[in-house]
């Protein structure tokens, strides 16, 4: 499994703006030791609230921290930052969906497609 680029990018953006680990950790409300673990890759599953805090403190998008910005259009980027990260239940369901085998994912996609076609928003 490939490591998430998030911690590496937190460090890259932090250094690019000349911010110390101490300053970023304070802005995020975490310890410097925890930030070091994120940046060094010791911890790769960074909680979404800390990813959001890092992006705000660094002035970059969450997508930029994951190297996904170049692959998303504005509406997809807005969906991730505005809806997904602010809805804990939705985020938990996305994590569950991501871990399902492909055939089970297809079942879920079909159900969602059917509901969205029969429901007016």
Chimera marker file (.cmm) of the C-alpha trace (Angstrom):
<marker_set name="trace">
<marker id="1" x="0.000" y="0.000" z="0.000" r="1" g="1" b="0" radius="0.5"/>
<marker id="2" x="1.337" y="3.417" z="-0.975" r="1" g="1" b="0" radius="0.5"/>
<marker id="3" x="1.879" y="5.954" z="1.802" r="1" g="1" b="0" radius="0.5"/>
<marker id="4" x="-0.264" y="9.060" z="1.830" r="1" g="1" b="0" radius="0.5"/>
<marker id="5" x="1.636" y="12.173" z="0.708" r="1" g="1" b="0" radius="0.5"/>
<marker id="6" x="-0.193" y="14.331" z="3.258" r="1" g="1" b="0" radius="0.5"/>
<marker id="7" x="2.500" y="14.452" z="5.964" r="1" g="1" b="0" radius="0.5"/>
<marker id="8" x="5.270" y="15.025" z="3.436" r="1" g="1" b="0" radius="0.5"/>
<marker id="9" x="3.273" y="17.857" z="1.889" r="1" g="1" b="0" radius="0.5"/>
<marker id="10" x="2.503" y="19.441" z="5.259" r="1" g="1" b="0" radius="0.5"/>
<marker id="11" x="6.254" y="19.655" z="5.781" r="1" g="1" b="0" radius="0.5"/>
<marker id="12" x="6.890" y="20.904" z="2.235" r="1" g="1" b="0" radius="0.5"/>
<marker id="13" x="4.311" y="23.701" z="2.483" r="1" g="1" b="0" radius="0.5"/>
<marker id="14" x="5.380" y="24.595" z="6.029" r="1" g="1" b="0" radius="0.5"/>
<marker id="15" x="9.009" y="24.949" z="4.997" r="1" g="1" b="0" radius="0.5"/>
<marker id="16" x="8.047" y="26.864" z="1.828" r="1" g="1" b="0" radius="0.5"/>
<marker id="17" x="6.466" y="29.616" z="3.908" r="1" g="1" b="0" radius="0.5"/>
<marker id="18" x="9.210" y="29.563" z="6.542" r="1" g="1" b="0" radius="0.5"/>
<marker id="19" x="6.982" y="28.349" z="9.371" r="1" g="1" b="0" radius="0.5"/>
<marker id="20" x="8.530" y="26.323" z="12.173" r="1" g="1" b="0" radius="0.5"/>
<marker id="21" x="7.112" y="23.036" z="13.433" r="1" g="1" b="0" radius="0.5"/>
<marker id="22" x="6.471" y="24.723" z="16.773" r="1" g="1" b="0" radius="0.5"/>
<marker id="23" x="4.391" y="27.476" z="15.144" r="1" g="1" b="0" radius="0.5"/>
<marker id="24" x="2.368" y="25.088" z="12.973" r="1" g="1" b="0" radius="0.5"/>
<marker id="25" x="1.746" y="22.710" z="15.872" r="1" g="1" b="0" radius="0.5"/>
<marker id="26" x="0.450" y="25.640" z="17.965" r="1" g="1" b="0" radius="0.5"/>
<marker id="27" x="-1.858" y="26.773" z="15.145" r="1" g="1" b="0" radius="0.5"/>
<marker id="28" x="-3.166" y="23.222" z="14.794" r="1" g="1" b="0" radius="0.5"/>
<marker id="29" x="-3.549" y="22.702" z="18.540" r="1" g="1" b="0" radius="0.5"/>
<marker id="30" x="-1.324" y="19.613" z="18.595" r="1" g="1" b="0" radius="0.5"/>
<marker id="31" x="2.099" y="18.814" z="20.020" r="1" g="1" b="0" radius="0.5"/>
<marker id="32" x="5.271" y="19.332" z="18.037" r="1" g="1" b="0" radius="0.5"/>
<marker id="33" x="6.011" y="15.625" z="18.516" r="1" g="1" b="0" radius="0.5"/>
<marker id="34" x="2.720" y="14.673" z="16.850" r="1" g="1" b="0" radius="0.5"/>
<marker id="35" x="3.388" y="17.046" z="13.941" r="1" g="1" b="0" radius="0.5"/>
<marker id="36" x="6.845" y="15.506" z="13.536" r="1" g="1" b="0" radius="0.5"/>
<marker id="37" x="5.219" y="12.055" z="13.328" r="1" g="1" b="0" radius="0.5"/>
<marker id="38" x="2.884" y="13.296" z="10.587" r="1" g="1" b="0" radius="0.5"/>
<marker id="39" x="5.687" y="14.931" z="8.610" r="1" g="1" b="0" radius="0.5"/>
<marker id="40" x="8.104" y="12.016" z="8.965" r="1" g="1" b="0" radius="0.5"/>
<marker id="41" x="5.512" y="9.444" z="7.893" r="1" g="1" b="0" radius="0.5"/>
<marker id="42" x="5.537" y="7.666" z="11.268" r="1" g="1" b="0" radius="0.5"/>
<marker id="43" x="1.790" y="8.353" z="11.344" r="1" g="1" b="0" radius="0.5"/>
<marker id="44" x="0.212" y="8.172" z="7.900" r="1" g="1" b="0" radius="0.5"/>
<marker id="45" x="-3.478" y="8.099" z="8.827" r="1" g="1" b="0" radius="0.5"/>
<marker id="46" x="-3.809" y="11.739" z="9.885" r="1" g="1" b="0" radius="0.5"/>
<marker id="47" x="-7.255" y="12.534" z="11.338" r="1" g="1" b="0" radius="0.5"/>
<marker id="48" x="-9.372" y="14.653" z="8.998" r="1" g="1" b="0" radius="0.5"/>
<marker id="49" x="-9.746" y="17.466" z="11.529" r="1" g="1" b="0" radius="0.5"/>
<marker id="50" x="-5.955" y="17.800" z="11.761" r="1" g="1" b="0" radius="0.5"/>
<marker id="51" x="-5.626" y="17.744" z="7.967" r="1" g="1" b="0" radius="0.5"/>
<marker id="52" x="-8.151" y="20.567" z="7.798" r="1" g="1" b="0" radius="0.5"/>
<marker id="53" x="-6.326" y="22.543" z="10.523" r="1" g="1" b="0" radius="0.5"/>
<marker id="54" x="-3.007" y="22.102" z="8.692" r="1" g="1" b="0" radius="0.5"/>
<marker id="55" x="-4.488" y="23.236" z="5.389" r="1" g="1" b="0" radius="0.5"/>
<marker id="56" x="-5.974" y="26.350" z="7.008" r="1" g="1" b="0" radius="0.5"/>
<marker id="57" x="-2.765" y="27.206" z="8.867" r="1" g="1" b="0" radius="0.5"/>
<marker id="58" x="-0.662" y="26.723" z="5.728" r="1" g="1" b="0" radius="0.5"/>
<marker id="59" x="-3.090" y="28.484" z="3.400" r="1" g="1" b="0" radius="0.5"/>
<marker id="60" x="-3.445" y="25.551" z="1.024" r="1" g="1" b="0" radius="0.5"/>
<marker id="61" x="-6.318" y="23.273" z="0.138" r="1" g="1" b="0" radius="0.5"/>
<marker id="62" x="-6.802" y="19.842" z="1.640" r="1" g="1" b="0" radius="0.5"/>
<marker id="63" x="-6.523" y="18.491" z="-1.885" r="1" g="1" b="0" radius="0.5"/>
<marker id="64" x="-3.074" y="20.055" z="-2.257" r="1" g="1" b="0" radius="0.5"/>
<marker id="65" x="-1.924" y="18.197" z="0.858" r="1" g="1" b="0" radius="0.5"/>
<marker id="66" x="-2.952" y="14.926" z="-0.783" r="1" g="1" b="0" radius="0.5"/>
<marker id="67" x="-1.545" y="15.806" z="-4.240" r="1" g="1" b="0" radius="0.5"/>
<marker id="68" x="-5.088" y="15.600" z="-5.598" r="1" g="1" b="0" radius="0.5"/>
<marker id="69" x="-5.697" y="19.201" z="-6.525" r="1" g="1" b="0" radius="0.5"/>
<marker id="70" x="-4.487" y="18.779" z="-10.088" r="1" g="1" b="0" radius="0.5"/>
<marker id="71" x="-6.882" y="15.858" z="-10.616" r="1" g="1" b="0" radius="0.5"/>
<marker id="72" x="-10.067" y="17.541" z="-9.375" r="1" g="1" b="0" radius="0.5"/>
<marker id="73" x="-12.291" y="20.166" z="-10.862" r="1" g="1" b="0" radius="0.5"/>
<marker id="74" x="-13.549" y="22.953" z="-8.601" r="1" g="1" b="0" radius="0.5"/>
<marker id="75" x="-16.897" y="21.288" z="-7.823" r="1" g="1" b="0" radius="0.5"/>
<marker id="76" x="-15.194" y="18.057" z="-6.744" r="1" g="1" b="0" radius="0.5"/>
<marker id="77" x="-12.689" y="19.974" z="-4.614" r="1" g="1" b="0" radius="0.5"/>
<marker id="78" x="-15.524" y="21.938" z="-2.998" r="1" g="1" b="0" radius="0.5"/>
<marker id="79" x="-17.419" y="18.723" z="-2.295" r="1" g="1" b="0" radius="0.5"/>
<marker id="80" x="-14.464" y="17.253" z="-0.451" r="1" g="1" b="0" radius="0.5"/>
<marker id="81" x="-13.629" y="20.306" z="1.610" r="1" g="1" b="0" radius="0.5"/>
<marker id="82" x="-17.121" y="21.669" z="2.224" r="1" g="1" b="0" radius="0.5"/>
<marker id="83" x="-19.262" y="18.577" z="2.584" r="1" g="1" b="0" radius="0.5"/>
<marker id="84" x="-17.169" y="15.494" z="3.180" r="1" g="1" b="0" radius="0.5"/>
<marker id="85" x="-14.794" y="16.826" z="5.827" r="1" g="1" b="0" radius="0.5"/>
<marker id="86" x="-17.542" y="18.628" z="7.713" r="1" g="1" b="0" radius="0.5"/>
<marker id="87" x="-19.878" y="15.613" z="7.962" r="1" g="1" b="0" radius="0.5"/>
<marker id="88" x="-18.445" y="12.924" z="10.252" r="1" g="1" b="0" radius="0.5"/>
<marker id="89" x="-21.094" y="10.359" z="9.354" r="1" g="1" b="0" radius="0.5"/>
<marker id="90" x="-20.583" y="10.852" z="5.618" r="1" g="1" b="0" radius="0.5"/>
<marker id="91" x="-16.816" y="10.613" z="6.045" r="1" g="1" b="0" radius="0.5"/>
<marker id="92" x="-17.167" y="7.374" z="8.020" r="1" g="1" b="0" radius="0.5"/>
<marker id="93" x="-19.362" y="5.896" z="5.291" r="1" g="1" b="0" radius="0.5"/>
<marker id="94" x="-16.871" y="6.905" z="2.608" r="1" g="1" b="0" radius="0.5"/>
<marker id="95" x="-14.124" y="5.132" z="4.579" r="1" g="1" b="0" radius="0.5"/>
<marker id="96" x="-16.290" y="2.003" z="4.785" r="1" g="1" b="0" radius="0.5"/>
<marker id="97" x="-17.055" y="2.197" z="1.068" r="1" g="1" b="0" radius="0.5"/>
<marker id="98" x="-13.370" y="2.581" z="0.230" r="1" g="1" b="0" radius="0.5"/>
<marker id="99" x="-12.600" y="-0.679" z="2.056" r="1" g="1" b="0" radius="0.5"/>
<marker id="100" x="-15.299" y="-2.723" z="0.315" r="1" g="1" b="0" radius="0.5"/>
<marker id="101" x="-14.397" y="-5.147" z="-2.468" r="1" g="1" b="0" radius="0.5"/>
<marker id="102" x="-15.108" y="-3.806" z="-5.962" r="1" g="1" b="0" radius="0.5"/>
<marker id="103" x="-18.209" y="-5.954" z="-6.490" r="1" g="1" b="0" radius="0.5"/>
<marker id="104" x="-19.757" y="-4.617" z="-3.262" r="1" g="1" b="0" radius="0.5"/>
<marker id="105" x="-18.867" y="-1.041" z="-4.248" r="1" g="1" b="0" radius="0.5"/>
<marker id="106" x="-20.738" y="-1.550" z="-7.511" r="1" g="1" b="0" radius="0.5"/>
<marker id="107" x="-23.827" y="-2.599" z="-5.548" r="1" g="1" b="0" radius="0.5"/>
<marker id="108" x="-23.639" y="0.556" z="-3.441" r="1" g="1" b="0" radius="0.5"/>
<marker id="109" x="-23.128" y="2.710" z="-6.550" r="1" g="1" b="0" radius="0.5"/>
<marker id="110" x="-26.202" y="1.139" z="-8.163" r="1" g="1" b="0" radius="0.5"/>
<marker id="111" x="-28.312" y="1.843" z="-5.090" r="1" g="1" b="0" radius="0.5"/>
<marker id="112" x="-27.117" y="5.457" z="-4.993" r="1" g="1" b="0" radius="0.5"/>
<marker id="113" x="-27.783" y="5.868" z="-8.733" r="1" g="1" b="0" radius="0.5"/>
<marker id="114" x="-31.308" y="4.494" z="-8.313" r="1" g="1" b="0" radius="0.5"/>
<marker id="115" x="-32.086" y="6.738" z="-5.341" r="1" g="1" b="0" radius="0.5"/>
<marker id="116" x="-30.691" y="9.845" z="-7.029" r="1" g="1" b="0" radius="0.5"/>
<marker id="117" x="-32.784" y="9.188" z="-10.171" r="1" g="1" b="0" radius="0.5"/>
<marker id="118" x="-36.010" y="8.746" z="-8.223" r="1" g="1" b="0" radius="0.5"/>
<marker id="119" x="-35.520" y="11.553" z="-5.708" r="1" g="1" b="0" radius="0.5"/>
<marker id="120" x="-35.837" y="15.223" z="-6.488" r="1" g="1" b="0" radius="0.5"/>
<marker id="121" x="-33.290" y="17.340" z="-4.664" r="1" g="1" b="0" radius="0.5"/>
<link id1="1" id2="2" r="1" g="1" b="0" radius="0.2"/>
<link id1="2" id2="3" r="1" g="1" b="0" radius="0.2"/>
<link id1="3" id2="4" r="1" g="1" b="0" radius="0.2"/>
<link id1="4" id2="5" r="1" g="1" b="0" radius="0.2"/>
<link id1="5" id2="6" r="1" g="1" b="0" radius="0.2"/>
<link id1="6" id2="7" r="1" g="1" b="0" radius="0.2"/>
<link id1="7" id2="8" r="1" g="1" b="0" radius="0.2"/>
<link id1="8" id2="9" r="1" g="1" b="0" radius="0.2"/>
<link id1="9" id2="10" r="1" g="1" b="0" radius="0.2"/>
<link id1="10" id2="11" r="1" g="1" b="0" radius="0.2"/>
<link id1="11" id2="12" r="1" g="1" b="0" radius="0.2"/>
<link id1="12" id2="13" r="1" g="1" b="0" radius="0.2"/>
<link id1="13" id2="14" r="1" g="1" b="0" radius="0.2"/>
<link id1="14" id2="15" r="1" g="1" b="0" radius="0.2"/>
<link id1="15" id2="16" r="1" g="1" b="0" radius="0.2"/>
<link id1="16" id2="17" r="1" g="1" b="0" radius="0.2"/>
<link id1="17" id2="18" r="1" g="1" b="0" radius="0.2"/>
<link id1="18" id2="19" r="1" g="1" b="0" radius="0.2"/>
<link id1="19" id2="20" r="1" g="1" b="0" radius="0.2"/>
<link id1="20" id2="21" r="1" g="1" b="0" radius="0.2"/>
<link id1="21" id2="22" r="1" g="1" b="0" radius="0.2"/>
<link id1="22" id2="23" r="1" g="1" b="0" radius="0.2"/>
<link id1="23" id2="24" r="1" g="1" b="0" radius="0.2"/>
<link id1="24" id2="25" r="1" g="1" b="0" radius="0.2"/>
<link id1="25" id2="26" r="1" g="1" b="0" radius="0.2"/>
<link id1="26" id2="27" r="1" g="1" b="0" radius="0.2"/>
<link id1="27" id2="28" r="1" g="1" b="0" radius="0.2"/>
<link id1="28" id2="29" r="1" g="1" b="0" radius="0.2"/>
<link id1="29" id2="30" r="1" g="1" b="0" radius="0.2"/>
<link id1="30" id2="31" r="1" g="1" b="0" radius="0.2"/>
<link id1="31" id2="32" r="1" g="1" b="0" radius="0.2"/>
<link id1="32" id2="33" r="1" g="1" b="0" radius="0.2"/>
<link id1="33" id2="34" r="1" g="1" b="0" radius="0.2"/>
<link id1="34" id2="35" r="1" g="1" b="0" radius="0.2"/>
<link id1="35" id2="36" r="1" g="1" b="0" radius="0.2"/>
<link id1="36" id2="37" r="1" g="1" b="0" radius="0.2"/>
<link id1="37" id2="38" r="1" g="1" b="0" radius="0.2"/>
<link id1="38" id2="39" r="1" g="1" b="0" radius="0.2"/>
<link id1="39" id2="40" r="1" g="1" b="0" radius="0.2"/>
<link id1="40" id2="41" r="1" g="1" b="0" radius="0.2"/>
<link id1="41" id2="42" r="1" g="1" b="0" radius="0.2"/>
<link id1="42" id2="43" r="1" g="1" b="0" radius="0.2"/>
<link id1="43" id2="44" r="1" g="1" b="0" radius="0.2"/>
<link id1="44" id2="45" r="1" g="1" b="0" radius="0.2"/>
<link id1="45" id2="46" r="1" g="1" b="0" radius="0.2"/>
<link id1="46" id2="47" r="1" g="1" b="0" radius="0.2"/>
<link id1="47" id2="48" r="1" g="1" b="0" radius="0.2"/>
<link id1="48" id2="49" r="1" g="1" b="0" radius="0.2"/>
<link id1="49" id2="50" r="1" g="1" b="0" radius="0.2"/>
<link id1="50" id2="51" r="1" g="1" b="0" radius="0.2"/>
<link id1="51" id2="52" r="1" g="1" b="0" radius="0.2"/>
<link id1="52" id2="53" r="1" g="1" b="0" radius="0.2"/>
<link id1="53" id2="54" r="1" g="1" b="0" radius="0.2"/>
<link id1="54" id2="55" r="1" g="1" b="0" radius="0.2"/>
<link id1="55" id2="56" r="1" g="1" b="0" radius="0.2"/>
<link id1="56" id2="57" r="1" g="1" b="0" radius="0.2"/>
<link id1="57" id2="58" r="1" g="1" b="0" radius="0.2"/>
<link id1="58" id2="59" r="1" g="1" b="0" radius="0.2"/>
<link id1="59" id2="60" r="1" g="1" b="0" radius="0.2"/>
<link id1="60" id2="61" r="1" g="1" b="0" radius="0.2"/>
<link id1="61" id2="62" r="1" g="1" b="0" radius="0.2"/>
<link id1="62" id2="63" r="1" g="1" b="0" radius="0.2"/>
<link id1="63" id2="64" r="1" g="1" b="0" radius="0.2"/>
<link id1="64" id2="65" r="1" g="1" b="0" radius="0.2"/>
<link id1="65" id2="66" r="1" g="1" b="0" radius="0.2"/>
<link id1="66" id2="67" r="1" g="1" b="0" radius="0.2"/>
<link id1="67" id2="68" r="1" g="1" b="0" radius="0.2"/>
<link id1="68" id2="69" r="1" g="1" b="0" radius="0.2"/>
<link id1="69" id2="70" r="1" g="1" b="0" radius="0.2"/>
<link id1="70" id2="71" r="1" g="1" b="0" radius="0.2"/>
<link id1="71" id2="72" r="1" g="1" b="0" radius="0.2"/>
<link id1="72" id2="73" r="1" g="1" b="0" radius="0.2"/>
<link id1="73" id2="74" r="1" g="1" b="0" radius="0.2"/>
<link id1="74" id2="75" r="1" g="1" b="0" radius="0.2"/>
<link id1="75" id2="76" r="1" g="1" b="0" radius="0.2"/>
<link id1="76" id2="77" r="1" g="1" b="0" radius="0.2"/>
<link id1="77" id2="78" r="1" g="1" b="0" radius="0.2"/>
<link id1="78" id2="79" r="1" g="1" b="0" radius="0.2"/>
<link id1="79" id2="80" r="1" g="1" b="0" radius="0.2"/>
<link id1="80" id2="81" r="1" g="1" b="0" radius="0.2"/>
<link id1="81" id2="82" r="1" g="1" b="0" radius="0.2"/>
<link id1="82" id2="83" r="1" g="1" b="0" radius="0.2"/>
<link id1="83" id2="84" r="1" g="1" b="0" radius="0.2"/>
<link id1="84" id2="85" r="1" g="1" b="0" radius="0.2"/>
<link id1="85" id2="86" r="1" g="1" b="0" radius="0.2"/>
<link id1="86" id2="87" r="1" g="1" b="0" radius="0.2"/>
<link id1="87" id2="88" r="1" g="1" b="0" radius="0.2"/>
<link id1="88" id2="89" r="1" g="1" b="0" radius="0.2"/>
<link id1="89" id2="90" r="1" g="1" b="0" radius="0.2"/>
<link id1="90" id2="91" r="1" g="1" b="0" radius="0.2"/>
<link id1="91" id2="92" r="1" g="1" b="0" radius="0.2"/>
<link id1="92" id2="93" r="1" g="1" b="0" radius="0.2"/>
<link id1="93" id2="94" r="1" g="1" b="0" radius="0.2"/>
<link id1="94" id2="95" r="1" g="1" b="0" radius="0.2"/>
<link id1="95" id2="96" r="1" g="1" b="0" radius="0.2"/>
<link id1="96" id2="97" r="1" g="1" b="0" radius="0.2"/>
<link id1="97" id2="98" r="1" g="1" b="0" radius="0.2"/>
<link id1="98" id2="99" r="1" g="1" b="0" radius="0.2"/>
<link id1="99" id2="100" r="1" g="1" b="0" radius="0.2"/>
<link id1="100" id2="101" r="1" g="1" b="0" radius="0.2"/>
<link id1="101" id2="102" r="1" g="1" b="0" radius="0.2"/>
<link id1="102" id2="103" r="1" g="1" b="0" radius="0.2"/>
<link id1="103" id2="104" r="1" g="1" b="0" radius="0.2"/>
<link id1="104" id2="105" r="1" g="1" b="0" radius="0.2"/>
<link id1="105" id2="106" r="1" g="1" b="0" radius="0.2"/>
<link id1="106" id2="107" r="1" g="1" b="0" radius="0.2"/>
<link id1="107" id2="108" r="1" g="1" b="0" radius="0.2"/>
<link id1="108" id2="109" r="1" g="1" b="0" radius="0.2"/>
<link id1="109" id2="110" r="1" g="1" b="0" radius="0.2"/>
<link id1="110" id2="111" r="1" g="1" b="0" radius="0.2"/>
<link id1="111" id2="112" r="1" g="1" b="0" radius="0.2"/>
<link id1="112" id2="113" r="1" g="1" b="0" radius="0.2"/>
<link id1="113" id2="114" r="1" g="1" b="0" radius="0.2"/>
<link id1="114" id2="115" r="1" g="1" b="0" radius="0.2"/>
<link id1="115" id2="116" r="1" g="1" b="0" radius="0.2"/>
<link id1="116" id2="117" r="1" g="1" b="0" radius="0.2"/>
<link id1="117" id2="118" r="1" g="1" b="0" radius="0.2"/>
<link id1="118" id2="119" r="1" g="1" b="0" radius="0.2"/>
<link id1="119" id2="120" r="1" g="1" b="0" radius="0.2"/>
<link id1="120" id2="121" r="1" g="1" b="0" radius="0.2"/>
</marker_set>
